[in-house]
Amino acid sequence: MLKTPELAMSRTNEVTTVCNGKKEVWDDYEEAKAYFLELMMSTDGEEHDRAECVYIQLMHGLDECSDDD
């Protein structure tokens, strides 16, 4: 039987992110996670919060991640 994290993980390696109105399609899930982690660690305030929101969704394995609440 599948465990919960396996169910949440994307079946493809492609992910779409929307952060601060900018939409990007990534071919590599790990590259997207690394980018948003770096962005989150190097910014503060609202930009940090936006990057953190997308990063958390990426960590949960979503195919589409957005900074909208």
DAZI-V282488 format. One record per residue. N is the residue number from 1. D_LAST is the distance of its C-alpha to the last C-alpha in Angstrom with 1 decimal. Layout:
N:D_LAST
N:D_LAST
This chain:
1:32.5
2:29.2
3:27.1
4:23.4
5:22.4
6:24.7
7:23.1
8:19.7
9:21.2
10:21.3
11:24.8
12:24.9
13:24.4
14:22.3
15:18.6
16:16.5
17:13.9
18:12.0
19:11.5
20:12.1
21:13.2
22:15.7
23:16.0
24:18.3
25:20.1
26:21.5
27:24.7
28:24.5
29:21.7
30:23.2
31:23.3
32:19.6
33:19.0
34:21.7
35:20.4
36:16.9
37:18.6
38:21.1
39:18.5
40:16.7
41:20.2
42:21.6
43:19.1
44:17.8
45:15.6
46:12.6
47:13.8
48:14.1
49:10.6
50:9.4
51:12.3
52:11.7
53:8.3
54:10.3
55:13.4
56:12.3
57:11.5
58:14.8
59:16.5
60:15.7
61:17.4
62:15.0
63:16.6
64:13.6
65:10.9
66:8.2
67:6.4
68:3.8
69:0.0
